[in-house]
Amino acid sequence: MGHTLIEKIIMRNTGMESVTPGNIVDVNVDRVMIHDIFIPFVKDKFEEMGFKKLWDEDKVVLIYDHLVPTSAVEDVRHFKIGDEFVKKYGVKHFHKADGICHQLMPQMGYAKPGNIVFGTDSHTTTYGCVGCFSSGVGYTEMAAILGTGQMWVRVPETIKIVINGQLPANVMSKDIILRIIGDLRSDGATYKVLEFSGSTVDAMSVSSRMTMSNMAIEAGAKAALFAPDEKTCEYSKVEMKDVEWLKADADATYCHVMEYDAKDFVPSVACPSQVDNIKAVNEVEGTKLDQVFIGSCTNGRLEDIKVTADILRGKKVAPYVKLIVTPASRSIYKEAVDAGYIKDLVSAGAIVTQPGCGLCCGRACGILTDGERVLATNNRNFLGRMGTSKVEIFLGSPATAAASAITGEITVPGEVKLQ
């Protein structure tokens, strides 16, 4: 019997000849990520468990991103505890303001094809874009990993998602994953893996795949995986011969197979206040907006900023609408400056912020209040996520968001006319 991608990774990691869904196995962790929100709790639990040192100082990454810049006095305590943890235990990889954790982990090569990585954030599934089994854990599990280098895993079932054909104009990978979440619903992939394949997926950039693996958790997925290809190898700086083993077998067993024709995808949005409340953009077109947000670990990459700049170039953001753009990392910000995209955005009236989680997690840089409505490119639109519980949050692609910023209302990308 053949094996899925997740089974291949677990087998190689453990040395087991075969695994099947439901098996409980102990895996050897290749890397962990802790962010600023959780470091105080991880530290306390780690020391409460009696550990005196990290299992491997080189395999621990601490990233400040959710609280950068601080927006409450209490935030400073997290930084002080994090700084002390780094010094006391010799953490080798520490990023204070270099970008969002889920961007930095694959970008910096901390998460590579075939690795097993755990992080203190649910969107750790993002690293599946390069064929890495990555998943979020709580601070107790993280503390145990820090001391032992191991974690138990129940081998998940896999849902195979096959997408073939060429996407229509103005349809992005964000539109694809929104449609899939709408079809699965928010619990349709609970503790399962989404395994993506097909000619449409093959044609995608690593950044586009990142958007999809990032949002897989919104359907409850334990992980989301793309088999490595030449683009993956270039991005992750690995040789194809070293990752050729990481592909699903033709006779692998799946609990469910979903097949899509790319031409059937349309610009889509998640409507308030659930990520699986999906509608085509043209169904809600004309909905007035107070703010547009383009960024986050879901859609803050260079290709997202390029799409935004291409749409906004020579135009202006609608009166009384705030457009906030947040690059996902410092290096992406610099690339966008060098390419002239930031100049285009600023000329159009956008507010460009430092890299960080900011508005997505309801912290700095643009929270809203009762009765306001925002179209955003991040991954969650729950009540209270970006301000008060009476803020309406729509989620869409950078193309949809950029077009809507110009008109001041939800707009199908491609239908924006010069002002």
FENTAVEN-V525206 format. One record per pair of residues at least 24 apart in sequence whose ideal C-beta (glycine too) atoms are under 7 Angstrom apart, sorted by the first residue. I is the first residue (numbers start at 0). J is the second residue. Records with the same first field share a line. If there is no record, write none. Layout:
BEGIN
I=J ; J
END
This chain:
BEGIN
0=250 ; 252
1=248 ; 249 ; 250 ; 251
2=248 ; 251
3=157 ; 194 ; 247 ; 251 ; 253
4=194 ; 224 ; 226 ; 245 ; 247
5=132 ; 155 ; 157 ; 192 ; 222 ; 224
6=154
7=244 ; 245
8=113 ; 115 ; 132
9=152 ; 154
11=113 ; 244
12=115
18=154
19=154
20=154 ; 155 ; 156
21=153 ; 154
22=154
23=151 ; 153
24=152 ; 154
25=149 ; 151
26=115 ; 149 ; 150 ; 152
27=148 ; 149
28=115 ; 117 ; 144 ; 148 ; 149 ; 150
29=58 ; 114 ; 115 ; 116
30=58 ; 60 ; 109 ; 110 ; 114 ; 116
31=58 ; 59 ; 60 ; 116 ; 117 ; 118 ; 141 ; 144 ; 145
32=60 ; 62 ; 100 ; 104 ; 116 ; 118 ; 119 ; 123
33=61 ; 119 ; 141
34=62 ; 64 ; 65 ; 100 ; 119 ; 120
35=63 ; 64 ; 65 ; 66 ; 77 ; 78 ; 81
36=65 ; 66 ; 77
37=119 ; 138
38=77 ; 80 ; 81 ; 84
39=76 ; 77 ; 80
40=138
41=119 ; 138 ; 141 ; 142
42=80 ; 84
44=138 ; 139 ; 142
45=142 ; 145 ; 146
48=142 ; 143 ; 146
50=145 ; 146
52=88
53=88 ; 145
54=145 ; 146 ; 147 ; 148
55=148
56=88 ; 89 ; 90 ; 91
57=91
59=90 ; 92 ; 145
60=92 ; 104 ; 109
61=85 ; 90 ; 93
62=94 ; 100 ; 103
63=94 ; 95 ; 96
64=98 ; 99 ; 100 ; 355 ; 356
65=356 ; 360 ; 362
66=362
67=96 ; 355
68=363
70=362 ; 363
96=353
97=328 ; 329
98=327 ; 328 ; 329 ; 354
99=296 ; 299 ; 327 ; 328 ; 354 ; 355 ; 356
101=125 ; 213 ; 296
102=296 ; 299 ; 327 ; 328
103=328
105=129
106=328
108=235 ; 236
111=235 ; 237
112=227 ; 231 ; 235 ; 237 ; 242 ; 245
113=242 ; 245
117=141 ; 144 ; 150
121=216
122=213 ; 216 ; 296 ; 378
124=212 ; 213 ; 215 ; 216 ; 220 ; 222 ; 223
125=209 ; 212 ; 213 ; 296
127=212 ; 222 ; 223 ; 224 ; 225
128=205 ; 208 ; 209 ; 212 ; 225
129=205 ; 227 ; 231 ; 234 ; 235
130=224 ; 225 ; 226 ; 227 ; 231 ; 242 ; 245
132=222
133=222
134=221 ; 222
155=190 ; 191 ; 192 ; 221
156=191 ; 254
157=191 ; 192 ; 194 ; 253 ; 254
158=188 ; 191 ; 193 ; 253 ; 254 ; 255 ; 257
159=194 ; 196 ; 253 ; 256
160=193 ; 194 ; 195 ; 257
161=196 ; 197 ; 256 ; 258
162=197 ; 199 ; 200 ; 259 ; 261
163=197 ; 198 ; 199 ; 260 ; 261
164=198 ; 199 ; 260 ; 261 ; 262
165=261
166=199 ; 261 ; 264
167=262 ; 264
168=413
169=266 ; 398 ; 412 ; 413
170=264 ; 265 ; 266
171=396 ; 397 ; 398
172=203 ; 207 ; 210 ; 211
173=210 ; 298 ; 376 ; 395 ; 396
174=264 ; 265 ; 266 ; 267 ; 396
175=211 ; 264
176=210 ; 211 ; 214
177=267 ; 269 ; 277
178=264 ; 267 ; 277
180=214 ; 217 ; 218 ; 274 ; 275 ; 277
181=275 ; 277
182=257
183=218
184=275
185=217 ; 218 ; 219 ; 273 ; 274 ; 275
186=219
187=218 ; 219
188=215 ; 218 ; 219 ; 220
189=219
190=221
191=220 ; 221 ; 254
192=220 ; 221 ; 222 ; 223 ; 224
193=220 ; 223
194=224 ; 247
195=225
196=226
199=261
200=225
201=228
204=230 ; 302
205=230 ; 231 ; 234
206=300 ; 302
209=300
210=297 ; 298
213=296 ; 297 ; 378
214=297 ; 378
217=274 ; 378
266=396 ; 398 ; 399 ; 411 ; 412
268=393 ; 394 ; 395 ; 399 ; 409
269=380 ; 393 ; 394
270=393
271=380 ; 391 ; 392 ; 393
272=380 ; 381 ; 382 ; 392
274=379 ; 380 ; 394
280=395 ; 399 ; 409 ; 411
281=411
283=409
284=409 ; 410 ; 411
285=408 ; 409
286=408 ; 409
287=372 ; 407 ; 408
288=320 ; 372 ; 373 ; 374 ; 403 ; 407 ; 408 ; 409
289=320 ; 367 ; 371 ; 372 ; 373
290=320 ; 321 ; 323 ; 365 ; 367 ; 371 ; 373
291=320 ; 322 ; 373 ; 374 ; 400 ; 403 ; 404
292=323 ; 358 ; 365 ; 373 ; 375 ; 376 ; 377
293=324 ; 376 ; 397 ; 400 ; 401
294=324 ; 325 ; 326 ; 327 ; 376
295=325 ; 359 ; 376 ; 377 ; 378
296=327
297=376 ; 377 ; 378
298=376 ; 397
299=325 ; 326 ; 327 ; 331
300=327 ; 331
301=331 ; 334 ; 335
303=376 ; 397
304=335 ; 340
305=340
306=397 ; 398 ; 401
307=344 ; 397 ; 401
308=340 ; 343 ; 344
310=398 ; 401 ; 402 ; 412 ; 415
311=343 ; 344 ; 347 ; 401 ; 405
312=343
314=347 ; 405 ; 417 ; 418
315=347 ; 348 ; 418
316=347 ; 348 ; 349 ; 404 ; 405
317=404 ; 405 ; 406 ; 407
320=404 ; 407
321=350 ; 365
322=348 ; 349 ; 350 ; 404
323=350 ; 352 ; 358 ; 364 ; 365
324=349 ; 351
325=352 ; 354 ; 355 ; 357 ; 364
326=354
327=354
328=354
329=354
358=385
361=385 ; 386
374=400 ; 403 ; 409
376=400
END
